Amino acid sequence: MKHKLQANIQGYLGRPASLFGMFDTETGVLVIATAASKKLAPKDDCIFITNQLKTEHDFFIDESKLLDSISSYYRLKNGVAEDGQTSLLRFSAKAGNADPVSSIEVDGVSKSGMDYRIARDISNVQIATLAMCLYAESISTVEDTLAMFDELDELMEGNWVTI
């Protein structure tokens, strides 16, 4: 299933931003498609992601989720789809400035995993990318769990045969 995404982020460097993308749950590929030069109203056909609590949203991100979103970003950035060739995170030419790679530094390793440092000048559109990465991994986990329950139902109904 393909999910159209819109992330509206504000409070970081620059003007409030809207970023648009598409996540394909079957392939696991997230495409960051285009960044708007201003914050746009939520589109009805998009999953709406924001860091503004008072705005009606489908997925919320705040500072407490930034470390998880960075981890999601790197897992997608370094991951490859089942075809063995397609990167799990792709940026169109219209959204190249949304890649936060230049604004994130590895700051060591701790018991909980990698530690990161975010540059003070990280932009709203770069945070929007991180938010989309976190959403993509979250929805994948939900869909994997639902698929597992479907398989368990089949097992309980006796539809599996063991040899």
N, C-alpha and C positions, 0 to 999 in steps of 0.2 A: 504494500500500500504506500502511496506517495502522499506526504504531508507538505503542504505549502506553509512556510513559516514567515512570520514578521516579528522582528524584535525592535522595540522602541526603548532606547536607553538614554538616560540623561544623568548629569551629575559628575561626569568625568570631563576630560579635555574637549573643548569645542562645543559646538551647538548640539542640542539634543538630536539624536539620529534614529533613522529607521533603516533596518537592514532586512533584505528579503532573501529567502533561500528555499530549498526543497530537500526533504529527507525521504529516502526510499527505504522502507523498513525491510524489504526483501533482500536488497543488496547491501544495506548498511551504509550507503553512500550519502553524504551530506554535501550539497552544492550550495555555496554562498554565491548568490546570483547578482545582486545589485544593492548598492547603498544609495539611499536618497539623500539629497543635500539638506533636507529638513525633516523634522519629525512629522510623520503622516498619521492620519486617523487609522485605527485598526481596520483592516480589510476583512469582510465577512467570510471569505473563503480561506483564510489563513489561521493557523494556530498562533495566538497572540502571546508573545513573551515580553515581559517588561521588568524593570526594577522599581516601578512606581506602584506602591502598595494600594493607593486609592483609585487606581485605574482598573477597570474590569479586565481580567486576564485569564489565559489558559495555563500559563506557567510563569512563576515568579522567581526572580533571582535577586539576591542581595549579597552583601559583602561576606556573609557567613558561608556562602556557596562558591566563592571565587576559587578556592583551592581545588575543590572538586571539579569546577568547570575547566580549570587549567589542565588537570589530569585528563579529563575527557578530551580536551583539545589535542593533547599530545598523543593519546591513544588513537584518535581518529587520524591525525596528521601522519603518524607513522604506520598506520594500518593499511592493509590491502584487502580489497574485496575478494570474493571467492574465485573470480576469474584470474587471480594472480597478477593482475596488471593495474587495475583501477585503484587509485588512492581513495580511501574512505572520506577524505576531506579535500574538496576541490574549490578553487576560487575562480570565478569568471573574471575577465579583464575589467568589467565594470565594478568589481568589488575588491580589487587588489589591495586597496588601502585598509581593508577590514582585517587583514591577517595580523594577529597580535604578536607574531614571532619576535619582532624587534623590541617589544615592550615587556617581555618576560625573560627573567634570568633564573637559571638554576642556582639555588642558594644552599645547596648541600643536601644531605640525606639524613633523615631522622628515623626513629622507630616507626613512625606512621607512614614513611615513604619519602618521596622527593619533596623538598622544600623549594618554594619559588619566591622570587621577589618581583613585584610589578612596578614598572617605571611610573613615576609621578605623572608623566605626560601621556599615559595610555588614553586613547580616545574612546568616545562613546561607541563608535562603530566597532572598535576592537573588542570592547566589552560585550557588544551584541553578538559577535562571533562566538565568544566564550559561552554566552548564554545559550546559543543555538546548539553548541556541542554538548552541553550538559543536558539539554532537552532531548537531543537525539539519543544519547546513551540511556536516559531515563525511560523513554518510550520503548526502546529496544528491550530493556529489562522487563517491562510490563508485558510486552508481546511474547517474549520468551516464556515468562511465567504462565501466561494464558495457554500457550501451546503445550506446556508441560501438563497443565491440568486436563487439557483435552486428551492427551496421551494416557494419563492416569485413569480417566473415565473409561477409555477403551479397554484398558487393562482390567479394571474392576468389572466391566461387562463381559469379560471373557473373550474379547476379540483378538487377543494375542495368543500365539502358540509358541511354546518353548520346546526345544528338542534336547 
